[in-house]
Amino acid sequence: MASSDSEIRLRSSAHTSIGQVRENNEDTVQLWADDEYVLAVVADGMGGAVAGEEASRIAVDAIQQQMVLEAGDQRLDTLHDDVIVEKLCDAIRLANLNIVKRAAINPELRGMGTTVTLTLVRSTSAIVAHVGDSRAYLIDGVSRRITQITADHTFVEALVAAGHLTPDQATEHPMRNVLYRALGQHEDVEVDIYEASLRAGDRLVLCSDGLTRHVKPLEIARIVSDAPDPDTAGDDLIALANARGGEDNVSVIVIALDGELPDTQEHTSMALLDDDDTVQLKDPHIAHAVEAAIRDAAMRDGAARDSDKTLTIKNAHHNQTEYCATREMSVDADGYDTFWWDH
């Protein structure tokens, strides 16, 4: 699917595979594309074969009902960001309630649930609504750096965030796929919202954990960046996951922003900070991106480690600390910790 305007052309593709081990596919993926936007969702069902399929299907049906069928005269590309956030959250809450109600009247479906990672991309901005451990990644079109936008709602990720486990330990932990938040657990569900600024050349990837179980983030970035189009990228990612065992269903959505690539000199700056310095950001949403950069730096293979580094990020608008993140950091050849952010 493709959409275009005077500066940015959006192309997108969705793929799902049963994998090499499972007998059925509990993932559901869907794309809705217009000339000015792409709405995309990945839902990874759980609770047994039939229950998992039903949960992810119910979730995507509810999102379609809320965001597409009942939109009326409201065009998603013209609504204010705050309205979009409310609509995305309402759609996921409706999906959650529908799953809970269906399970209550069908004993064979009790315990079913699903993850949901839902995004609306409009020109050079993306809003992501998220519950569970499916993921959204942003791949920079110039540097080819990959940033995990979403945070996994798993017990193991919570232990990593608290400093009780390293990222390497988390990948091998027996409870790495146990969720503390998913659709279908309770009548109310908390939805995480992320906002990302995009530019020509960037790629957005949504995927279920069947991909990330076998394919590392840096490999995702390389494959997607090298692919000539989103369709090829999705095929190549799923093929690699299946070649490495395909232990779970594998689902991938790739959204590409085509256009004139930016001048890298306009987006690069450098600041040398002491260990006790505080970075104050005017836009609270950028804090999410910087925190993600810290986390990703800790996961790079072969990176030098320094577990004592602390970055405190202050939200100037609310005059409060938005994040105080302590992470193992990568250090470059000159001995500096490096953080990248736009604007």
ROTITOR-164629 format. One line per 3 residues: their letters; for each residue x, y, z of C-alpha. Coordinates in Angstrom, 1 decimal, decimal comma, always signed. Example, Ala and Ser with C-alpha at 12.3 -4.5 7.8 and 13.67 -1.06 7.14 Angstrom:
// residues 2
AS	+12,3/-4,5/+7,8  +13,7/-1,1/+7,1;
END
This chain:
// residues 343
MAS	+0,0/+0,0/+0,0  +1,2/+3,5/-0,7  +0,2/+7,1/+0,1;
SDS	+1,8/+10,3/-1,0  +1,9/+14,0/-0,5  +4,2/+16,8/-1,7;
EIR	+7,1/+15,8/+0,5  +6,6/+12,3/+2,1  +5,3/+9,1/+0,4;
LRS	+4,2/+6,4/+2,8  +4,6/+2,8/+1,8  +3,6/-0,1/+4,0;
SAH	+3,4/-3,9/+4,1  +2,1/-6,5/+6,6  +3,2/-10,1/+6,9;
TSI	+2,5/-13,0/+9,3  +3,7/-16,6/+9,4  +2,6/-19,6/+11,5;
GQV	+6,3/-20,3/+12,1  +8,0/-23,7/+12,2  +6,6/-25,2/+15,4;
REN	+3,0/-24,0/+16,1  +0,0/-25,6/+14,5  -2,0/-22,4/+14,2;
NED	-1,4/-18,7/+14,0  -2,5/-16,7/+17,0  -1,2/-13,4/+15,6;
TVQ	-3,4/-10,9/+13,8  -2,0/-8,0/+11,7  -3,9/-5,3/+9,8;
LWA	-3,1/-2,2/+7,8  -5,4/+0,6/+6,8  -3,8/+3,1/+4,4;
DDE	-5,1/+6,3/+3,0  -3,4/+9,0/+0,9  -2,2/+10,8/+4,0;
YVL	-1,8/+8,2/+6,7  -1,1/+4,6/+7,6  -2,9/+2,9/+10,6;
AVV	-1,3/-0,4/+11,6  -1,7/-3,0/+14,3  +0,0/-6,2/+15,5;
ADG	-1,8/-8,3/+18,0  -0,2/-11,5/+19,5  -2,9/-13,7/+21,1;
MGG	-2,4/-16,1/+24,0  -4,4/-18,5/+26,1  -4,3/-21,6/+23,9;
AVA	-4,8/-22,2/+20,2  -8,4/-21,2/+19,7  -8,4/-18,7/+22,5;
GEE	-5,3/-16,9/+21,3  -6,6/-16,6/+17,7  -10,0/-15,3/+19,0;
ASR	-8,4/-12,7/+21,3  -6,2/-11,2/+18,7  -9,1/-11,2/+16,1;
IAV	-11,4/-9,5/+18,6  -8,8/-6,8/+19,3  -8,2/-6,0/+15,6;
DAI	-12,0/-6,0/+14,9  -12,6/-3,5/+17,8  -9,8/-1,2/+16,5;
QQQ	-11,2/-1,3/+13,0  -14,7/-0,5/+14,4  -13,5/+2,4/+16,5;
MVL	-10,8/+3,9/+14,2  -12,2/+3,2/+10,7  -15,8/+2,2/+10,5;
EAG	-17,2/+4,7/+13,1  -14,9/+7,5/+12,0  -17,7/+9,2/+10,0;
DQR	-16,6/+12,5/+8,6  -13,5/+12,7/+10,8  -10,4/+12,1/+8,8;
LDT	-7,5/+10,6/+10,8  -5,0/+12,8/+8,9  -6,8/+16,1/+10,0;
LHD	-7,4/+15,4/+13,7  -5,3/+17,0/+16,5  -2,8/+14,7/+18,2;
DVI	-4,6/+14,8/+21,5  -7,8/+13,6/+19,7  -5,8/+10,8/+18,0;
VEK	-4,3/+9,7/+21,3  -7,8/+9,5/+22,9  -9,2/+7,5/+19,9;
LCD	-6,3/+5,0/+20,0  -6,7/+4,5/+23,7  -10,5/+4,2/+23,4;
AIR	-10,1/+1,6/+20,7  -7,7/-0,6/+22,8  -10,0/-0,3/+25,8;
LAN	-12,9/-1,4/+23,7  -10,9/-4,3/+22,5  -10,0/-5,2/+26,0;
LNI	-13,6/-5,1/+27,2  -14,8/-7,2/+24,3  -12,3/-9,9/+25,1;
VKR	-13,2/-9,9/+28,8  -16,9/-10,2/+27,9  -16,4/-12,9/+25,4;
AAI	-14,3/-15,0/+27,8  -16,9/-14,5/+30,6  -19,7/-16,2/+28,5;
NPE	-17,5/-18,8/+26,8  -15,7/-21,1/+29,4  -13,5/-22,6/+26,7;
LRG	-12,0/-19,1/+26,1  -11,3/-18,1/+29,7  -7,8/-17,0/+30,1;
MGT	-7,4/-15,7/+26,6  -5,7/-12,4/+26,0  -3,5/-10,5/+23,5;
TVT	-0,9/-7,9/+23,1  -1,6/-4,8/+20,9  +0,9/-2,5/+19,3;
LTL	-1,1/+0,1/+17,3  +0,3/+3,1/+15,4  -0,9/+6,0/+13,3;
VRS	+1,7/+7,5/+10,9  +0,9/+10,8/+9,4  +3,6/+12,4/+7,2;
TSA	+6,5/+13,0/+9,6  +4,9/+11,9/+12,9  +3,8/+8,7/+14,5;
IVA	+1,7/+8,0/+17,6  +2,0/+4,5/+19,1  -0,4/+2,9/+21,5;
HVG	+0,9/-0,2/+23,2  +0,1/-3,0/+25,6  +2,1/-6,2/+26,0;
DSR	+5,4/-7,3/+24,5  +5,0/-6,8/+20,8  +7,2/-4,0/+19,7;
AYL	+7,6/-0,9/+17,6  +11,0/+0,1/+16,3  +12,2/+3,3/+14,5;
IDG	+15,1/+2,9/+12,1  +16,8/+6,2/+11,2  +17,1/+6,6/+7,4;
VSR	+20,5/+8,3/+7,6  +22,4/+6,6/+10,4  +20,5/+3,3/+10,2;
RIT	+20,4/+3,3/+14,0  +17,4/+1,4/+15,4  +15,5/+2,6/+18,5;
QIT	+12,9/+0,5/+20,4  +10,0/+2,9/+20,8  +7,9/+0,7/+23,1;
ADH	+8,7/-0,9/+26,4  +7,8/-4,6/+27,0  +5,2/-5,3/+29,7;
TFV	+7,0/-8,4/+31,0  +8,2/-9,2/+34,5  +11,7/-9,7/+33,1;
EAL	+11,8/-6,3/+31,5  +10,7/-4,8/+34,8  +13,6/-6,6/+36,5;
VAA	+16,0/-5,1/+33,9  +14,6/-1,6/+34,5  +15,1/-2,0/+38,2;
GHL	+18,7/-3,1/+37,7  +18,2/-6,7/+38,9  +18,9/-8,3/+35,6;
TPD	+21,2/-7,4/+32,7  +19,7/-7,3/+29,1  +21,8/-10,4/+28,3;
QAT	+20,4/-12,3/+31,3  +16,9/-11,3/+30,3  +17,1/-12,9/+26,9;
EHP	+17,7/-16,3/+28,6  +15,4/-15,9/+31,6  +12,7/-18,7/+31,8;
MRN	+10,0/-16,0/+32,5  +11,0/-13,7/+29,7  +7,6/-14,1/+28,0;
VLY	+5,4/-13,7/+31,1  +3,3/-10,5/+30,8  +2,2/-8,4/+33,7;
RAL	-0,1/-6,3/+31,3  -2,1/-7,6/+28,4  -5,6/-7,2/+27,0;
GQH	-8,1/-9,6/+28,6  -6,6/-9,6/+32,1  -9,0/-7,1/+33,7;
EDV	-11,9/-4,9/+32,7  -9,6/-1,8/+32,7  -6,3/-1,7/+31,0;
EVD	-3,5/+0,9/+31,0  -2,3/+2,0/+27,5  +1,2/+3,3/+27,0;
IYE	+1,4/+6,2/+24,4  +4,6/+7,1/+22,5  +5,1/+9,9/+20,0;
ASL	+7,9/+9,9/+17,5  +9,1/+12,6/+15,0  +10,0/+11,0/+11,6;
RAG	+11,8/+12,2/+8,5  +12,3/+11,0/+5,0  +14,2/+7,7/+4,8;
DRL	+13,0/+6,5/+8,2  +11,4/+3,1/+8,6  +8,9/+2,0/+11,3;
VLC	+8,7/-1,7/+12,2  +5,9/-3,3/+14,3  +6,4/-6,9/+15,2;
SDG	+5,4/-9,8/+17,5  +7,9/-11,4/+19,8  +8,1/-14,3/+17,4;
LTR	+10,5/-12,1/+15,4  +12,5/-10,7/+18,2  +13,0/-14,2/+19,7;
HVK	+15,2/-15,0/+16,7  +16,3/-11,7/+15,1  +18,3/-9,0/+17,0;
PLE	+17,5/-5,3/+16,7  +20,7/-4,6/+14,7  +19,8/-7,3/+12,3;
IAR	+16,3/-5,9/+11,9  +17,8/-2,5/+11,1  +20,2/-3,9/+8,5;
IVS	+17,6/-6,0/+6,7  +15,0/-3,2/+6,6  +17,5/-0,6/+5,6;
DAP	+18,9/-2,8/+2,8  +15,5/-3,9/+1,4  +14,2/-2,0/-1,6;
DPD	+10,6/-1,9/-0,3  +8,6/-2,8/+2,8  +7,2/-5,9/+1,2;
TAG	+10,7/-7,4/+0,7  +11,8/-6,3/+4,2  +8,9/-8,1/+5,8;
DDL	+9,5/-11,3/+3,8  +13,2/-11,3/+4,6  +12,6/-10,8/+8,4;
IAL	+10,1/-13,6/+8,6  +12,3/-15,9/+6,5  +15,2/-15,3/+8,9;
ANA	+13,1/-16,0/+12,0  +11,8/-19,2/+10,4  +15,3/-20,2/+9,3;
RGG	+16,4/-19,9/+12,9  +13,7/-22,2/+14,3  +10,5/-20,2/+14,0;
EDN	+9,5/-21,2/+17,5  +6,5/-18,9/+17,6  +4,2/-17,2/+15,1;
VSV	+6,0/-14,3/+13,4  +4,4/-11,1/+12,4  +5,9/-7,9/+10,9;
IVI	+4,6/-4,6/+9,6  +7,1/-2,2/+7,9  +6,2/+1,4/+7,1;
ALD	+8,6/+3,4/+4,9  +8,8/+7,2/+4,6  +10,1/+8,0/+1,1;
GEL	+11,3/+11,4/+0,2  +14,4/+13,5/-0,1  +16,9/+12,5/+2,7;
PDT	+17,8/+15,3/+5,1  +21,1/+17,0/+5,4  +22,8/+15,1/+8,2;
QEH	+24,7/+18,3/+9,2  +21,4/+19,8/+10,2  +20,6/+17,0/+12,7;
TSM	+23,9/+16,4/+14,4  +25,4/+18,2/+17,4  +27,7/+17,2/+20,2;
ALL	+27,8/+18,1/+23,9  +30,4/+16,9/+26,4  +28,8/+16,3/+29,8;
DDD	+30,3/+15,4/+33,2  +28,9/+12,4/+35,0  +26,8/+14,6/+37,4;
DTV	+25,3/+16,8/+34,6  +21,6/+17,0/+34,1  +20,0/+17,2/+30,7;
QLK	+16,8/+19,3/+30,6  +14,5/+18,8/+27,7  +11,6/+21,1/+26,8;
DPH	+9,6/+18,4/+25,1  +8,7/+15,7/+27,5  +8,2/+13,2/+24,6;
IAH	+11,9/+13,4/+23,7  +12,6/+11,9/+27,1  +11,2/+8,6/+25,9;
AVE	+13,6/+8,5/+22,9  +16,6/+9,3/+25,0  +15,7/+6,7/+27,6;
AAI	+15,3/+4,2/+24,8  +18,7/+5,2/+23,4  +20,3/+4,4/+26,8;
RDA	+18,6/+1,0/+26,9  +19,6/+0,1/+23,3  +23,2/+1,2/+23,9;
AMR	+23,4/-1,4/+26,7  +22,4/-4,1/+24,3  +24,9/-3,6/+21,6;
DGA	+27,2/-6,6/+21,1  +30,8/-6,0/+22,0  +30,1/-2,6/+23,6;
ARD	+32,3/-1,4/+26,4  +30,4/-1,3/+29,7  +30,2/+1,3/+32,4;
SDK	+27,4/+0,5/+34,9  +27,9/+3,7/+37,0  +26,5/+6,1/+34,4;
TLT	+23,4/+8,0/+35,3  +21,5/+10,3/+33,0  +18,9/+12,5/+34,6;
IKN	+16,3/+14,1/+32,3  +14,2/+16,9/+33,5  +10,9/+17,9/+32,0;
AHH	+11,1/+21,7/+31,9  +7,4/+22,2/+31,2  +6,4/+20,5/+34,5;
NQT	+9,6/+21,4/+36,4  +10,0/+17,8/+37,5  +12,2/+14,9/+36,7;
EYC	+10,7/+12,9/+33,8  +13,3/+10,1/+33,9  +16,3/+9,2/+36,0;
ATR	+17,8/+6,3/+34,1  +20,7/+4,3/+35,2  +21,9/+1,9/+32,5;
EMS	+25,1/+0,2/+31,3  +26,4/+2,4/+28,5  +28,4/+2,0/+25,4;
VDA	+31,5/+4,1/+25,2  +33,0/+5,2/+21,9  +36,7/+5,0/+20,9;
DGY	+37,4/+8,4/+22,5  +35,9/+7,4/+25,8  +32,7/+9,4/+25,5;
DTF	+29,2/+8,2/+26,2  +27,1/+9,0/+23,1  +23,4/+10,0/+23,0;
WWD	+21,6/+10,8/+19,7  +18,3/+12,7/+19,4  +16,6/+14,9/+16,8;
H	+16,0/+18,7/+17,2;
END
